[in-house]
Amino acid sequence: MNFQIAPHAGFCFGVKMAIQKGEELVKSGHVPIATLGPLIHNPQEVKRLESLGIYAKDSFEEIDEKIVLIRTHGVAPSVYEEAEKRGLELYDCTCPFVNKVQKIAHEHSQNGYLVLILGNRNHPEVQGILGWAGNKGIAFQEITELKEAALKGCKVCLVAQTTENPERFARAVQALEQYELEELAVFNTICSATRERQSAALELARTVDFMLVVGGLNSANTQKLANICRQNGCRTEHIESADEIDLHWFDDVKNVGITAGASTPDWIIREVTLEMEELMTMEQGLESYGVLGEVGRHDIVTGTVVKVSDDEVLVDIGGKSEGIVPVRELSFTKNVKPEEVVKVGDEIRVMVIKEDSEGNIMLSKKRVDQADAMEKLETIYKENQTIEAPVVDVVKGGVIVDIGARGFVPASRLDIKFIQDIKSFVGQTLQFKIIKFEPEARKIVLSRREILEEEEKARKEQVWNSIEEGQTRKGVVRRLAAFGAFVDLGGVDGLLHVSEMGWGRVKNPADVVKEGQEIEVYILKVDKEKEKISLGLKQLIPNPWDSAAEKYAVDTIVTGKVVRIVPFGAFVMLEDGVDGLVHISQISWERVEKVEDALQIGQEVNAKILELDVENKKISLSIKQTTERPAKEAPAAAATEEKEPEEEIPVVQEAMGSTIGDMFNN
């Protein structure tokens, strides 16, 4: 069997641009990010984007994120208006071809045209175009849906969904030209990349026995590709991933064609092609030869090991000379040492495979092991049991495991996430499930992913069933972002926001926690419906304000560091989480015009506690009262040893989370 991939398969320019924009925002720390609907119509890629922090939401009501990506299909003007009302930051990833259709629809509707859109009225792209056409747009899929009488004398503008079939568009144009219209403006807005992809798929379908179309089942352009291939009379299957490939499809098939929709990422296409290559190259059967005199080829005999060397094992099977088991026929394990498998004197069962040019009888132990294992493997498969097996080799598209027979594990089935380098699995003994068992077709396919998914699901259920607000739990920091850290609580991630990392201000989460670090966290909030968990760290350490009354009594002299300067004074950090305010009038006995003229950020100062308000977390400080008042400032009545009362200074203090208005009201 041979296969070939059609040109122009996979991501189009617009989709690739949207994915790149999302990944750029993630790399720059702008997560989490929302998309209004899936960014593209491919569930596997949407799931991958979720792992990066880009989440698809169905409506504005579901969006908690501040950043929203407009997906490739585009949206109506009302969506932009609503986003602005909600204060959301938008990044427009509308495909340039879709944007062009939107402009045509908008301009012509403004000029009195009735806009006709050939396409699926329920598709997001078409709904967006209708929005740009105002109340002067109609979507249709068949010309019979339009009433000729209602269009009579109208100025009509015809456009198409960018993934439409060119032939259907041509038929719509011909039909409208027969109507009594005042004017017909035709714009072929079908994406050039779509036309190229459809033409290439059709051309390939005419030359092969079977077409495999890869892409989201809800993707309009992929559905059209599959329909084009079927209409040409070619057997066609539409799949989303390599997992859905059925070996029976290829019975009596010599040539297979592969194409993919515009929303299909390269990594899915690569998995499909690797799976096809493995189907072509896997050799699990027994070779067939002629007759070997006294012992027939494929006969299974019992013999005794008489010699073990580095590259072969000699076995006495009762003939004129010993049979030879080459090292490659001892086991499925790659680079196996013969002495690790058998030793002199062992009685083993072997299969006769051929007689070489020198008259030596060549034997195989692994083929007998394979035959013996089949009954056991069939039971394991039927009862959906797991089997433990070592990974012994890497082949195109996956790895080989020794299960007494040669088992194949596709790369996509090795783990939950995509594996960049599968060579690291060689030598590991892991748990697998048999997902295809076809001994007649010499195919045994296994998977580890189902086991990992079941384990992950069980861990998540355990966490969600037991987690409650107010608990303290251990977790591992998995990922840092500008706004905080994601902590794995045992299969479920919680968000530790930067504001909850300490009682003081934390500018960079990396100053507090590191990726891979195990920490204890406090459960602040649990939303099981939305599967969100909010975590805290500062709740597990003493609140410095609890002991503030003991440490910061009025008239006490304290030392602190200037951390912030404002027009009315300076904030001095006395300890992490406790700041005091030195009003501008309390900086010096001399008049201070600008705080910056007297103090700098980072400067260490001594200050006197003027007032302490523990309940509102406020401390008023004075730097000048830690020094003597200069004589020139003393009042004339000082000669009588009587002091005039000092001017009462209003206390202005910033509380945690207060506004400027709150400060001045105080």
C-alpha positions, 0 to 999 in steps of 0.5 A: 500500500502506498499513500501521498499527501495532497498539496495545500493541506493543513493550516491556511494563512489566517488560521496560522496567524491567529495561532501565532498571535495567541502563542505570542501573547502567552509567551509575553505573560498575557494569560489567561486569555479568552476566545469568544467561541473556539479560536479554530474548528479543531478540538485537538488544537483547542485543547492544546491551546487550553493547556497554554492558557487560552480558553474558548468561551461561548458568551461574554457572561462566561468570560472572566479574563481581561484579554479576548482574541477575536477568532478567525471567523470574525464577529459582528460589530455588536461584539466589539461594542459589547467588549468595549462596554465590559472593558475588555482588551481585544486582539482581532485575529479575523482572517484577512479574507473574512475581513474583506467580505465583512467590508464588502457587506458593510459598504454595500448595505450602506449604499442600499444593496441587499446583501446575499451570502452563499453559505451556512447561516449557522456558521460563525463566519456567516453570522458575523458577515450578516452583522456587518450587513445590518438588516440588509443581509440574507444567507442561503445555501440553495438558490431555491431558498430565495424568492424571485419576486421578493428580489425583483427590482432590488440592488443585490450584492452577492458574496460567499462564505470563504470556504464555499464551493466555487461550482456552487457559487458559479451556479448561484451567479447564473441563477441570479442573472436571470432575475429581474434585478435593478443591479447585481454586484458579484464578489467571489470571496471564496478564499484562494487557499480554499480553492487551491486546497479543494482543487488539489484534493479533487485531483488526488481523489481521481488517482487513488483508491481511498481518501483520508480527510483530516480535520475537525468534524465541525469544520466547514472547509474540512466537510467540504473537502470530504464531500468533494472527494466523495462526489468524485466517487472515491471512498472517503473517510473524515477523521479528526486524528490518527486514533480514528484510523480503522485498519479494515478501511485499507483492505484491498487498497493499493493507493491512499490519498491524504488531505487536511482542512485549513484548521488542521495543525501540522502535528495532527497531520504528522501523526496521521502520516506516521500511523500510515507509514507504520501500517506499511512497514510493520512486520509481525507475521511469519515469512513463508518458505519452501520445504526443508527436508526432514523438518518443514519450514514453520515447524515448531520443535524442541531443542537444547541450547549447546552454545551461546555466543554474541551474535547467535545461539546453537540449538540441538534439534536432533538433526545432522547439525545444530540449528542456529538462532540469530540474535535478532530472532531471540527476542523483540528487545533491541540490542539484547545480549543472548546470555540474558535470554538463554544459557547452555543446557536450556530446553527451548521451543523454536520455529524453523524459518529457513535453510541458508545457502550453506545448509544451516537451519535457521531458527526463531525463538521469538516467533514461537513466543509470539504464537504462545502469547496470542491466546493470553493476549486475546484474553487481555484484549477482550477483558480490557485488562492492562499489560506490563511490557518493556519498550524495546525499539523506536520505529516510524510513528511510535515504539515497539513493545515486547508482549511475547509478540511484537506490539506497536504503540503509536506516538500519540498513544504514549502519553497524554501530551505530545511527545517531542522525542519518543526515544526516551521511552526505550528501556522503560517498562510501562503499563499498556492496554491493547486497543487493536488485536488482529492476529490474522492481519498481524496487527497488535496495537497498544496504548498507554494514553487511556491508562493515564487519562483514567488515572488523571480523571480519578485524581481529578475526581478525588480532588474535586470530591474532597477539596473545600474552602479553608483547607490547607493543601500541598501542591507543586508549582507548574507554571509562572505568569505575570499575575501569579502561579498555577499550582498542581493540587494532584491533577487539578490546577489552582491559581495562586494570584500575586496579590495572595502571595504575601502580606506585602506587595509582590511584584514578581511571582518568581521572587516567592515561588519557583517552577517545580517547587512543592508548597503549602497553599490555602484554599480561598475559593472553589468553583466546581462548576467552572472548575476553578480554584483560587489559592492563597499563600499569605494566609499560612503566615502570620499577619504582621498587623496582628502584632502591630499593637505590641511592636508599634506603640505610639511615641516609639521610634522605628526604622524603615525603608522608603518604598513609595513617594506620593505628592502628600508624603512618603510610605515607609515599610516597617516590615513586610506587609506593614507600611506607615505614612510620613506626611509631607509636613512631618518630614522636616522642621523646615518647609518641604515643597516636594517630597522628592527633594527630601527623600528617595525610594530605598532610603532608610529612615528613623521615624516616630509613631504618631498614631496607630489604627490597627483596625484600618491598618494605618500608621502615621509617622514623623521623621522630624520628631525624631530630631530636636526642633531648631532654635529658629523655629522655636516660638518667642514664648520659649523664654518663659519655658512655656511651649505653644501647642504644636499645630495639629497635623491631619493624619493621611494614611493609605490602607490596603486596597483603599482609593485616593478618594478614601485617603483624602476623606480620612 
